[in-house]
Amino acid sequence: MKIKRQAVILEIIKDNIVETQDELMRMLQIRGYEVTQATISRDINDLKLVKSPIGDGKYKYIVGSEVNKDDMSEKFFTLFSASVMSVVHSNNIVVIKTLSGMAQAICSYMDKMDFKGILGTIAGDDTIFIATSGENSSLSLIRELNLLFNK
């Protein structure tokens, strides 16, 4: 069932502009798949879907491998600078607050970027938790991310 559902998700995002998990969930329900937000979130992670800008401040889900690697830094900068509200830390945890619905897209790009000292990331709707290898790594990451606010 999971493989078939994920194949349908790929078909949906190929044929439609899907901006949110709710939209994706509704499109799956129309096709007979009863899913929860948690299932959608896991499927997005499994399929390595990311949000890509489509203009007018809108984004759509695409497969992460469709993102041009040369273009990824610029897209990350654009997404980060437009969507992040704050970056703070406590010991080896960095917390990024975003506009509602943008945390997973930013987190997905971060997972593909080469940020040193990151052990793992978790994204919700508007919050990203990043575990780093230590407080020095957290401070270094915060300095690097805060530079994006000032460009």
DSSP file (Angstrom, degrees, kcal/mol; ACC not computed):
  #  RESIDUE AA STRUCTURE BP1 BP2  ACC     N-H-->O    O-->H-N    N-H-->O    O-->H-N    TCO  KAPPA ALPHA  PHI   PSI    X-CA   Y-CA   Z-CA
    1    1 A M     >        0   0    0      0, 0.0     4,-2.8     0, 0.0     5,-0.2   0.000 360.0 360.0 360.0 -42.6    0.0    0.0    0.0
    2    2 A K  H  >  +     0   0    0      2,-0.2     4,-2.8     1,-0.2     5,-0.2   0.922 360.0  48.0 -62.3 -45.4    2.8    2.4    0.9
    3    3 A I  H  > S+     0   0    0      1,-0.2     4,-1.9     2,-0.2    -1,-0.2   0.914 114.2  46.7 -63.4 -42.5    4.7    1.9   -2.4
    4    4 A K  H  > S+     0   0    0      2,-0.2     4,-2.0     1,-0.2    -1,-0.2   0.922 112.8  49.5 -65.3 -43.8    1.5    2.4   -4.4
    5    5 A R  H  X S+     0   0    0     -4,-2.8     4,-2.3     1,-0.2    -2,-0.2   0.912 111.0  49.6 -61.4 -43.3    0.5    5.5   -2.4
    6    6 A Q  H  X S+     0   0    0     -4,-2.8     4,-2.2     1,-0.2    -1,-0.2   0.851 108.1  53.6 -66.9 -32.9    3.9    7.0   -2.8
    7    7 A A  H  X S+     0   0    0     -4,-1.9     4,-1.9    -5,-0.2    -1,-0.2   0.895 109.2  49.3 -64.7 -39.2    3.7    6.3   -6.6
    8    8 A V  H  X S+     0   0    0     -4,-2.0     4,-2.8     2,-0.2    -2,-0.2   0.893 108.0  54.2 -66.1 -39.5    0.4    8.2   -6.6
    9    9 A I  H  X S+     0   0    0     -4,-2.3     4,-2.6     1,-0.2     5,-0.2   0.932 108.2  49.1 -59.6 -45.7    2.0   11.1   -4.7
   10   10 A L  H  X S+     0   0    0     -4,-2.2     4,-1.5     1,-0.2    -1,-0.2   0.889 112.1  48.9 -61.7 -38.7    4.8   11.4   -7.3
   11   11 A E  H  X S+     0   0    0     -4,-1.9     4,-2.0     2,-0.2    -2,-0.2   0.915 110.6  51.2 -65.3 -43.4    2.1   11.4  -10.0
   12   12 A I  H  X S+     0   0    0     -4,-2.8     4,-1.6     1,-0.2    -2,-0.2   0.935 112.0  44.7 -60.4 -48.3    0.1   14.1   -8.2
   13   13 A I  H  < S+     0   0    0     -4,-2.6    -1,-0.2     1,-0.2    -2,-0.2   0.774 112.5  53.4 -72.7 -22.5    3.1   16.4   -7.8
   14   14 A K  H  < S+     0   0    0     -4,-1.5    -1,-0.2    -5,-0.2    -2,-0.2   0.878 118.8  33.9 -72.4 -38.0    4.2   15.8  -11.4
   15   15 A D  H  < S+     0   0    0     -4,-2.0     2,-0.3    -5,-0.1    -2,-0.2   0.550 121.7  41.0 -96.4  -9.6    0.7   16.8  -12.7
   16   16 A N  S  < S-     0   0    0     -4,-1.6     2,-0.8    -5,-0.2    -1,-0.0  -0.926  77.9-113.1-138.0 157.5   -0.3   19.4  -10.2
   17   17 A I        -     0   0    0     -2,-0.3     2,-0.6    43,-0.1    -4,-0.1  -0.859  39.2-175.7 -89.1 110.9    1.0   22.4   -8.3
   18   18 A V        +     0   0    0     -2,-0.8    43,-2.3    43,-0.3     3,-0.0  -0.943  13.3 170.3-114.7 113.5    0.9   21.2   -4.7
   19   19 A E        +     0   0    0     -2,-0.6     2,-0.3    41,-0.2    -1,-0.1   0.759  59.8  30.5 -94.9 -27.8    1.9   23.8   -2.2
   20   20 A T  S  > S-     0   0    0      1,-0.1     4,-1.9    41,-0.1     5,-0.1  -0.858  72.5-117.2-133.5 163.7    0.9   22.2    1.1
   21   21 A Q  H  > S+     0   0    0     -2,-0.3     4,-2.8     2,-0.2     5,-0.2   0.857 115.7  58.2 -64.5 -35.8    0.6   18.9    2.9
   22   22 A D  H  > S+     0   0    0      2,-0.2     4,-2.5     1,-0.2    -1,-0.2   0.919 105.4  48.8 -61.7 -43.2   -3.1   19.5    3.3
   23   23 A E  H  > S+     0   0    0      1,-0.2     4,-2.4     2,-0.2    -1,-0.2   0.925 112.4  48.4 -61.2 -43.8   -3.5   19.9   -0.5
   24   24 A L  H  X S+     0   0    0     -4,-1.9     4,-2.1     1,-0.2    -2,-0.2   0.906 110.4  51.5 -63.4 -41.4   -1.6   16.7   -1.0
   25   25 A M  H  X S+     0   0    0     -4,-2.8     4,-2.3     1,-0.2    -1,-0.2   0.915 110.3  48.7 -62.4 -43.2   -3.7   14.9    1.6
   26   26 A R  H  X S+     0   0    0     -4,-2.5     4,-2.2     1,-0.2    -2,-0.2   0.905 110.4  51.1 -63.5 -41.4   -7.0   16.0   -0.1
   27   27 A M  H  X S+     0   0    0     -4,-2.4     4,-1.0     1,-0.2    -1,-0.2   0.868 111.3  48.3 -65.4 -35.5   -5.7   14.9   -3.5
   28   28 A L  H  <>S+     0   0    0     -4,-2.1     5,-2.6     2,-0.2     3,-0.3   0.897 109.3  52.9 -68.3 -40.2   -4.9   11.5   -2.1
   29   29 A Q  H ><5S+     0   0    0     -4,-2.3     3,-1.8     1,-0.2    -2,-0.2   0.886 104.2  55.8 -63.4 -38.2   -8.3   11.3   -0.5
   30   30 A I  H 3<5S+     0   0    0     -4,-2.2    -1,-0.2     1,-0.3    -2,-0.2   0.839 107.2  51.3 -60.1 -32.4  -10.0   12.0   -3.8
   31   31 A R  T 3<5S-     0   0    0     -4,-1.0    -1,-0.3    -3,-0.3    -2,-0.2   0.328 129.9 -97.3 -89.4   8.1   -8.0    9.0   -5.2
   32   32 A G  T < 5S+     0   0    0     -3,-1.8     2,-0.7     1,-0.2    -3,-0.2   0.571  81.5 130.8  93.9   9.4   -9.3    6.8   -2.3
   33   33 A Y      < -     0   0    0     -5,-2.6     2,-0.8    -8,-0.1    -1,-0.2  -0.870  42.6-157.2-100.8 115.4   -6.3    7.0    0.1
   34   34 A E        +     0   0    0     -2,-0.7     2,-0.3    -3,-0.1    -9,-0.0  -0.820  31.4 161.3 -89.7 108.9   -7.3    7.8    3.7
   35   35 A V        -     0   0    0     -2,-0.8     2,-0.2   -10,-0.2    -6,-0.1  -0.878  32.8-132.5-129.7 158.2   -4.1    9.2    5.2
   36   36 A T     >  -     0   0    0     -2,-0.3     4,-2.2     1,-0.1     5,-0.2  -0.602  33.1-106.9-101.6 168.2   -3.1   11.3    8.1
   37   37 A Q  H  > S+     0   0    0      1,-0.2     4,-2.6    -2,-0.2     5,-0.2   0.876 121.5  56.2 -61.5 -37.4   -0.8   14.4    8.2
   38   38 A A  H  > S+     0   0    0      2,-0.2     4,-2.3     1,-0.2    -1,-0.2   0.893 106.7  49.0 -63.7 -39.5    1.9   12.2    9.8
   39   39 A T  H  > S+     0   0    0      2,-0.2     4,-2.6     1,-0.2    -1,-0.2   0.921 111.3  49.5 -65.0 -43.7    1.7    9.7    7.0
   40   40 A I  H  X S+     0   0    0     -4,-2.2     4,-2.7     1,-0.2    -2,-0.2   0.924 110.2  51.5 -59.5 -44.8    2.0   12.5    4.4
   41   41 A S  H  X S+     0   0    0     -4,-2.6     4,-2.0     1,-0.2    -2,-0.2   0.913 111.3  46.5 -60.1 -44.6    5.0   13.9    6.3
   42   42 A R  H  X S+     0   0    0     -4,-2.3     4,-3.2     2,-0.2    -1,-0.2   0.904 112.1  51.0 -64.8 -40.9    6.7   10.5    6.3
   43   43 A D  H  X S+     0   0    0     -4,-2.6     4,-2.7     2,-0.2    -2,-0.2   0.912 108.7  51.3 -63.0 -42.0    6.0   10.0    2.6
   44   44 A I  H  <>S+     0   0    0     -4,-2.7     5,-2.4     2,-0.2     4,-0.5   0.915 113.9  44.9 -60.5 -42.8    7.4   13.5    1.8
   45   45 A N  H ><5S+     0   0    0     -4,-2.0     3,-1.0    -5,-0.2    -2,-0.2   0.939 113.4  49.0 -66.1 -47.8   10.6   12.6    3.7
   46   46 A D  H 3<5S+     0   0    0     -4,-3.2    -2,-0.2     1,-0.3    -1,-0.2   0.886 115.4  44.1 -58.9 -40.6   10.8    9.1    2.2
   47   47 A L  T 3<5S-     0   0    0     -4,-2.7    17,-0.4    -5,-0.2    -1,-0.3   0.504 107.8-127.7 -84.5  -4.1   10.4   10.5   -1.3
   48   48 A K  T < 5 +     0   0    0     -3,-1.0    16,-3.0    -4,-0.5     2,-0.2   0.912  43.6 175.4  56.3  46.5   12.8   13.4   -0.6
   49   49 A L  E   < -A   63   0A   0     -5,-2.4     2,-0.3    14,-0.2    14,-0.2  -0.585   7.5-173.9 -81.2 145.1   10.3   16.0   -1.8
   50   50 A V  E     -A   62   0A   0     12,-2.8    12,-2.7    -2,-0.2     2,-0.5  -0.922  28.2-109.2-133.0 159.9   11.2   19.6   -1.4
   51   51 A K  E     -A   61   0A   0     -2,-0.3    10,-0.2    10,-0.2    58,-0.1  -0.795  34.5-167.5 -91.1 132.3    9.4   22.9   -2.0
   52   52 A S  E     -A   60   0A   0      8,-3.1     8,-2.1    -2,-0.5     2,-0.0  -0.958  26.2-107.0-121.9 137.5   10.6   24.8   -5.0
   53   53 A P  E     +A   59   0A   0      0, 0.0     6,-0.3     0, 0.0     3,-0.1  -0.343  30.9 178.0 -63.1 139.5    9.7   28.4   -5.8
   54   54 A I  E     -     0   0A   0      4,-2.8     5,-0.2     1,-0.4     2,-0.1   0.280  52.7 -91.3-122.0   6.7    7.3   28.9   -8.7
   55   55 A G  E >  S+A   58   0A   0      3,-0.8     3,-2.2     1,-0.0    -1,-0.4  -0.184 100.9  63.0 104.0 162.8    7.0   32.7   -8.6
   56   56 A D  T 3  S-     0   0    0      1,-0.3     3,-0.1    -2,-0.1    -1,-0.0   0.778 128.3 -63.8  54.4  30.9    4.7   35.2   -6.9
   57   57 A G  T 3  S+     0   0    0      1,-0.3    -1,-0.3     0, 0.0     2,-0.3   0.636 106.8 128.3  72.3  14.0    5.9   33.9   -3.5
   58   58 A K  E <   -A   55   0A   0     -3,-2.2    -4,-2.8     2,-0.0    -3,-0.8  -0.704  39.3-163.6-104.8 156.7    4.5   30.5   -4.1
   59   59 A Y  E     -A   53   0A   0     -6,-0.3     2,-0.3    -2,-0.3    -8,-0.1  -0.920   2.0-163.0-133.3 156.9    6.1   27.1   -3.8
   60   60 A K  E     -A   52   0A   0     -8,-2.1    -8,-3.1    -2,-0.3     2,-0.3  -0.977  29.4-101.5-138.8 155.5    5.3   23.6   -5.0
   61   61 A Y  E     +A   51   0A   0    -43,-2.3     2,-0.3    -2,-0.3   -43,-0.3  -0.563  44.6 166.6 -75.0 136.4    6.5   20.1   -4.1
   62   62 A I  E     -A   50   0A   0    -12,-2.7   -12,-2.8    -2,-0.3     2,-0.3  -0.929  46.1 -87.8-138.1 164.5    9.1   18.5   -6.4
   63   63 A V  E >   -A   49   0A   0     -2,-0.3     3,-2.4   -14,-0.2     4,-0.3  -0.614  38.5-128.3 -72.9 132.4   11.4   15.5   -6.1
   64   64 A G  G >  S+     0   0    0    -16,-3.0     3,-1.6   -17,-0.4    -1,-0.1   0.800 106.1  62.5 -54.4 -33.6   14.6   16.7   -4.4
   65   65 A S  G 3  S+     0   0    0      1,-0.3    -1,-0.3   -17,-0.2     4,-0.1   0.677  91.9  66.9 -68.8 -15.3   16.8   15.1   -7.2
   66   66 A E  G <  S+     0   0    0     -3,-2.4     2,-0.5     2,-0.1    -1,-0.3   0.626  78.9  99.8 -77.6 -12.2   15.1   17.5   -9.7
   67   67 A V  S <  S-     0   0    0     -3,-1.6     2,-0.3    -4,-0.3     5,-0.1  -0.633  82.6-122.3 -77.4 124.6   16.8   20.4   -7.9
   68   68 A N    >>  -     0   0    0     -2,-0.5     3,-1.0     1,-0.2     4,-0.9  -0.524  14.6-141.2 -66.5 123.8   19.9   21.5   -9.9
   69   69 A K  H >> S+     0   0    0     -2,-0.3     4,-0.6     1,-0.3     3,-0.5   0.839 101.5  54.1 -60.1 -35.2   22.8   21.2   -7.4
   70   70 A D  H 34 S+     0   0    0      1,-0.2     4,-0.3     2,-0.1    -1,-0.3   0.796 112.9  44.7 -66.6 -26.4   24.4   24.4   -8.8
   71   71 A D  H <> S+     0   0    0     -3,-1.0     4,-2.2     1,-0.2    -1,-0.2   0.553  90.7  87.4 -93.0 -12.2   21.1   26.2   -8.1
   72   72 A M  H <X S+     0   0    0     -4,-0.9     4,-3.0    -3,-0.5     5,-0.2   0.881  84.5  52.2 -63.4 -42.8   20.5   24.8   -4.6
   73   73 A S  H  X S+     0   0    0     -4,-0.6     4,-2.6     1,-0.2    -1,-0.2   0.911 111.6  47.4 -60.8 -42.5   22.5   27.4   -2.6
   74   74 A E  H  > S+     0   0    0     -4,-0.3     4,-2.5     2,-0.2    -1,-0.2   0.910 113.5  47.5 -65.7 -42.3   20.6   30.2   -4.3
   75   75 A K  H  X S+     0   0    0     -4,-2.2     4,-2.9     2,-0.2     5,-0.2   0.910 112.3  50.2 -65.3 -41.2   17.2   28.5   -3.7
   76   76 A F  H  X S+     0   0    0     -4,-3.0     4,-3.4     2,-0.2     5,-0.3   0.940 111.2  48.7 -61.4 -46.5   18.1   27.8   -0.1
   77   77 A F  H  X S+     0   0    0     -4,-2.6     4,-3.0    -5,-0.2     5,-0.3   0.930 113.5  46.9 -58.1 -46.9   19.1   31.4    0.4
   78   78 A T  H  X S+     0   0    0     -4,-2.5     4,-1.7     2,-0.2    -2,-0.2   0.940 116.8  42.9 -61.2 -48.6   15.9   32.7   -1.2
   79   79 A L  H  X S+     0   0    0     -4,-2.9     4,-1.5     2,-0.2     5,-0.2   0.926 117.0  47.2 -63.5 -46.3   13.7   30.3    0.8
   80   80 A F  H  X S+     0   0    0     -4,-3.4     4,-2.4    -5,-0.2     3,-0.4   0.948 113.1  46.4 -62.0 -51.8   15.7   30.9    4.1
   81   81 A S  H  < S+     0   0    0     -4,-3.0    -1,-0.2    -5,-0.3    -2,-0.2   0.805 117.6  43.9 -66.4 -28.4   15.7   34.7    3.8
   82   82 A A  H  < S+     0   0    0     -4,-1.7    -1,-0.2    -5,-0.3    -2,-0.2   0.711 125.0  29.6 -85.8 -20.6   12.0   34.9    2.9
   83   83 A S  H  < S+     0   0    0     -4,-1.5    16,-2.1    -3,-0.4     2,-0.4   0.650  90.0  95.8-118.6 -19.2   10.7   32.3    5.5
   84   84 A V  E  <  +B   98   0B   0     -4,-2.4    14,-0.3    14,-0.2     3,-0.1  -0.630  36.9 178.8 -87.4 132.4   12.9   32.2    8.6
   85   85 A M  E     -     0   0B   0     12,-3.4     2,-0.3    -2,-0.4    13,-0.2   0.797  66.0  -7.3 -96.5 -36.7   11.8   34.3   11.6
   86   86 A S  E     -B   97   0B   0     11,-1.6    11,-2.2     2,-0.0     2,-0.4  -0.994  46.4-154.3-159.9 155.7   14.5   33.4   14.1
   87   87 A V  E     +B   96   0B   0     -2,-0.3     2,-0.3     9,-0.2     9,-0.2  -0.975  30.4 155.0-134.7 119.0   17.5   31.2   14.7
   88   88 A V  E     -B   95   0B   0      7,-2.5     7,-3.1    -2,-0.4     2,-0.3  -0.865  20.5-153.0-136.4 169.7   18.5   30.4   18.3
   89   89 A H  E     -B   94   0B   0     -2,-0.3     2,-0.3     5,-0.3     5,-0.2  -0.969  14.8-164.3-143.8 161.8   20.4   27.6   20.2
   90   90 A S  E >  S-B   93   0B   0      3,-2.5     3,-1.9    -2,-0.3     2,-0.3  -0.880  71.9 -53.3-144.0 111.2   20.7   25.9   23.5
   91   91 A N  T 3  S-     0   0    0     -2,-0.3    47,-0.2     1,-0.3    48,-0.1  -0.409 126.0 -10.8  56.1-116.1   23.8   23.8   23.9
   92   92 A N  T 3  S+     0   0    0     -2,-0.3    40,-3.2    46,-0.1     2,-0.5   0.210 118.6  91.1-101.0  17.4   23.9   21.4   20.9
   93   93 A I  E <   -BC  90 131B   0     -3,-1.9    -3,-2.5    38,-0.2     2,-0.5  -0.951  55.0-164.8-114.3 127.4   20.4   22.1   19.7
   94   94 A V  E     -BC  89 130B   0     36,-2.6    36,-2.6    -2,-0.5     2,-0.5  -0.929   7.2-159.8-107.3 133.9   19.6   24.9   17.1
   95   95 A V  E     -BC  88 129B   0     -7,-3.1    -7,-2.5    -2,-0.5     2,-0.5  -0.964   4.8-168.8-118.3 125.3   16.0   25.9   16.7
   96   96 A I  E     -BC  87 128B   0     32,-2.4    32,-2.5    -2,-0.5     2,-0.4  -0.963   6.8-156.9-113.9 124.4   14.8   27.7   13.6
   97   97 A K  E     +BC  86 127B   0    -11,-2.2   -12,-3.4    -2,-0.5   -11,-1.6  -0.869  20.4 177.6 -99.9 132.5   11.3   29.3   13.6
   98   98 A T  E     -B   84   0B   0     28,-2.7   -14,-0.2    -2,-0.4     3,-0.1  -0.715  38.2 -76.8-124.5 173.4    9.8   29.8   10.1
   99   99 A L  S >  S-     0   0    0    -16,-2.1     3,-2.0    -2,-0.2     4,-0.4  -0.390  74.4 -74.5 -62.3 153.0    6.6   31.0    8.6
  100  100 A S  T 3  S+     0   0    0      1,-0.3    26,-0.2     2,-0.1    -1,-0.2  -0.272 118.9  12.5 -56.1 130.5    3.8   28.5    8.9
  101  101 A G  T 3  S+     0   0    0     24,-0.9     4,-0.3    -3,-0.1    -1,-0.3   0.389 105.3  90.8  87.8  -2.8    4.3   25.6    6.5
  102  102 A M    <>  +     0   0    0     -3,-2.0     4,-2.1    23,-0.4     5,-0.2   0.570  56.7  86.6-104.1 -10.1    7.9   26.4    5.5
  103  103 A A  H  > S+     0   0    0     22,-1.7     4,-2.8    -4,-0.4     5,-0.2   0.904  89.2  50.0 -60.9 -43.3   10.0   24.4    8.0
  104  104 A Q  H  > S+     0   0    0     20,-0.5     4,-2.4    21,-0.3    -1,-0.2   0.887 110.4  49.7 -66.4 -37.8   10.0   21.1    6.1
  105  105 A A  H  > S+     0   0    0     -4,-0.3     4,-2.0     2,-0.2    -1,-0.2   0.943 114.7  43.8 -65.1 -46.8   11.1   22.8    2.9
  106  106 A I  H  X S+     0   0    0     -4,-2.1     4,-2.5     1,-0.2    -2,-0.2   0.923 114.3  50.5 -63.4 -44.3   14.0   24.7    4.6
  107  107 A C  H  X S+     0   0    0     -4,-2.8     4,-2.4    -5,-0.2    -1,-0.2   0.894 107.4  54.1 -62.1 -40.5   15.0   21.6    6.5
  108  108 A S  H  X S+     0   0    0     -4,-2.4     4,-1.0    -5,-0.2    -1,-0.2   0.919 110.4  46.0 -61.5 -44.1   15.0   19.5    3.4
  109  109 A Y  H >X S+     0   0    0     -4,-2.0     4,-1.3     1,-0.2     3,-0.7   0.918 110.6  53.8 -63.7 -42.2   17.4   21.9    1.7
  110  110 A M  H 3< S+     0   0    0     -4,-2.5     3,-0.5     1,-0.3     5,-0.4   0.895 103.6  56.3 -60.1 -39.0   19.6   22.0    4.8
  111  111 A D  H 3< S+     0   0    0     -4,-2.4    -1,-0.3     1,-0.2    -2,-0.2   0.804 110.8  44.9 -62.3 -27.8   19.8   18.3    4.8
  112  112 A K  H << S+     0   0    0     -4,-1.0    -1,-0.2    -3,-0.7    -2,-0.2   0.635 100.5  83.3 -91.2 -15.9   21.2   18.5    1.2
  113  113 A M  S  < S-     0   0    0     -4,-1.3     2,-0.9    -3,-0.5    -3,-0.0  -0.393  88.5-112.6 -83.7 166.2   23.6   21.3    2.0
  114  114 A D        +     0   0    0     -2,-0.1     2,-0.5     2,-0.0    -3,-0.1  -0.507  48.3 162.3-101.8  65.0   27.1   20.8    3.5
  115  115 A F    >   -     0   0    0     -2,-0.9     3,-0.9    -5,-0.4     2,-0.1  -0.740  36.1-128.8 -83.8 125.0   26.7   22.3    6.9
  116  116 A K  T 3  S+     0   0    0     -2,-0.5     3,-0.1     1,-0.2    25,-0.1  -0.446  82.7  21.9 -75.5 144.4   29.4   21.1    9.2
  117  117 A G  T 3  S+     0   0    0      1,-0.3    16,-2.0    -2,-0.1     2,-0.5   0.417  80.4 136.1  86.6  -0.9   28.6   19.7   12.6
  118  118 A I  E <   +D  132   0B   0     -3,-0.9    14,-0.3    14,-0.2    -1,-0.3  -0.705  26.4 178.3 -84.4 124.4   24.9   18.8   12.0
  119  119 A L  E     -     0   0B   0     12,-3.2     2,-0.3    -2,-0.5    13,-0.2   0.780  64.8 -30.4 -90.6 -32.5   24.0   15.3   13.3
  120  120 A G  E     -D  131   0B   0     11,-1.5    11,-2.6     2,-0.0    -1,-0.4  -0.957  52.4-138.3-178.1 161.5   20.4   15.4   12.3
  121  121 A T  E     -D  130   0B   0     -2,-0.3     2,-0.4     9,-0.2     9,-0.2  -0.951   6.6-168.4-133.6 152.3   17.3   17.6   11.7
  122  122 A I  E     -D  129   0B   0      7,-2.3     7,-3.0    -2,-0.3     2,-0.4  -0.992  11.4-164.9-138.8 132.8   13.6   17.4   12.5
  123  123 A A  E     +D  128   0B   0     -2,-0.4     5,-0.2     5,-0.2     2,-0.1  -0.954  10.8 174.8-123.0 139.4   11.0   19.7   11.0
  124  124 A G        -     0   0    0      3,-2.8   -20,-0.5    -2,-0.4   -21,-0.0  -0.054  59.4 -65.8-107.1-143.5    7.4   20.4   11.9
  125  125 A D  S    S-     0   0    0    -22,-0.2   -22,-1.7    -2,-0.1   -24,-0.9   0.914 125.7  -2.9 -77.4 -46.3    5.1   23.0   10.4
  126  126 A D  S    S+     0   0    0    -26,-0.2   -28,-2.7   -25,-0.2     2,-0.4   0.201 121.1  72.2-134.3  15.7    7.0   26.1   11.5
  127  127 A T  E     -C   97   0B   0    -30,-0.2    -3,-2.8     2,-0.0     2,-0.4  -0.998  51.6-165.0-139.5 137.0    9.9   24.8   13.6
  128  128 A I  E     -CD  96 123B   0    -32,-2.5   -32,-2.4    -2,-0.4     2,-0.5  -0.983   6.0-160.4-119.8 130.5   13.1   23.0   12.8
  129  129 A F  E     -CD  95 122B   0     -7,-3.0    -7,-2.3    -2,-0.4     2,-0.5  -0.945   9.5-169.7-106.8 129.8   15.2   21.3   15.5
  130  130 A I  E     -CD  94 121B   0    -36,-2.6   -36,-2.6    -2,-0.5     2,-0.5  -0.979  10.5-152.8-122.7 121.9   18.9   20.6   14.6
  131  131 A A  E     -CD  93 120B   0    -11,-2.6   -12,-3.2    -2,-0.5   -11,-1.5  -0.827  19.9-170.4 -91.3 126.4   21.1   18.4   16.7
  132  132 A T  E     - D   0 118B   0    -40,-3.2   -14,-0.2    -2,-0.5   -15,-0.1  -0.643  37.3-104.9-111.3 172.0   24.8   19.4   16.3
  133  133 A S  S    S-     0   0    0    -16,-2.0     2,-0.3    -2,-0.2   -15,-0.1   0.558  92.2 -31.9 -75.1  -6.8   27.9   17.7   17.5
  134  134 A G  S  > S-     0   0    0    -17,-0.3     4,-2.1   -42,-0.1     3,-0.2  -0.947  73.6 -74.9 169.7 175.2   28.3   20.3   20.3
  135  135 A E  H  > S+     0   0    0     -2,-0.3     4,-2.7     1,-0.2     5,-0.2   0.875 125.1  55.2 -62.5 -37.8   27.8   23.8   21.5
  136  136 A N  H  > S+     0   0    0      1,-0.2     4,-2.3     2,-0.2    -1,-0.2   0.896 108.2  49.3 -61.9 -38.7   30.7   25.1   19.3
  137  137 A S  H  > S+     0   0    0      2,-0.2     4,-2.5     1,-0.2    -1,-0.2   0.888 110.2  51.5 -65.7 -38.9   29.0   23.5   16.2
  138  138 A S  H  X S+     0   0    0     -4,-2.1     4,-2.6     2,-0.2    -2,-0.2   0.935 111.2  46.9 -61.7 -46.5   25.7   25.2   17.2
  139  139 A L  H  X S+     0   0    0     -4,-2.7     4,-2.3     1,-0.2    -2,-0.2   0.901 112.7  49.6 -63.5 -41.0   27.4   28.6   17.5
  140  140 A S  H  X S+     0   0    0     -4,-2.3     4,-2.2     2,-0.2    -1,-0.2   0.916 111.9  48.1 -63.1 -44.2   29.2   28.2   14.2
  141  141 A L  H  X S+     0   0    0     -4,-2.5     4,-2.8     1,-0.2     5,-0.2   0.913 110.8  51.1 -63.6 -43.1   26.0   27.1   12.4
  142  142 A I  H  X S+     0   0    0     -4,-2.6     4,-2.9     2,-0.2    -1,-0.2   0.913 109.1  50.9 -61.9 -42.6   24.1   30.1   13.9
  143  143 A R  H  X S+     0   0    0     -4,-2.3     4,-1.2     1,-0.2    -1,-0.2   0.933 112.6  46.9 -59.3 -45.1   26.8   32.5   12.7
  144  144 A E  H  X S+     0   0    0     -4,-2.2     4,-0.6     1,-0.2     3,-0.2   0.914 115.5  44.4 -64.1 -43.8   26.5   31.0    9.2
  145  145 A L  H >X S+     0   0    0     -4,-2.8     3,-1.1     1,-0.2     4,-0.6   0.874 107.8  57.7 -70.4 -37.1   22.7   31.1    9.1
  146  146 A N  H >X S+     0   0    0     -4,-2.9     4,-1.0     1,-0.3     3,-0.7   0.789  95.0  66.3 -65.4 -25.5   22.5   34.6   10.6
  147  147 A L  H 3< S+     0   0    0     -4,-1.2     4,-0.4     1,-0.2     3,-0.4   0.839  93.7  60.7 -61.5 -30.8   24.7   35.8    7.7
  148  148 A L  H X< S+     0   0    0     -3,-1.1     3,-0.5    -4,-0.6    -1,-0.2   0.803  99.6  55.2 -66.7 -28.7   21.7   34.9    5.4
  149  149 A F  H << S+     0   0    0     -3,-0.7    -1,-0.2    -4,-0.6    -2,-0.2   0.822 108.5  48.9 -69.4 -30.5   19.6   37.4    7.3
  150  150 A N  T 3<        0   0    0     -4,-1.0    -1,-0.2    -3,-0.4    -2,-0.2   0.403 360.0 360.0 -95.4   1.6   22.0   40.2    6.6
  151  151 A K    <         0   0    0     -3,-0.5    -1,-0.2    -4,-0.4    -2,-0.1   0.489 360.0 360.0 -83.3 360.0   22.5   39.8    2.9
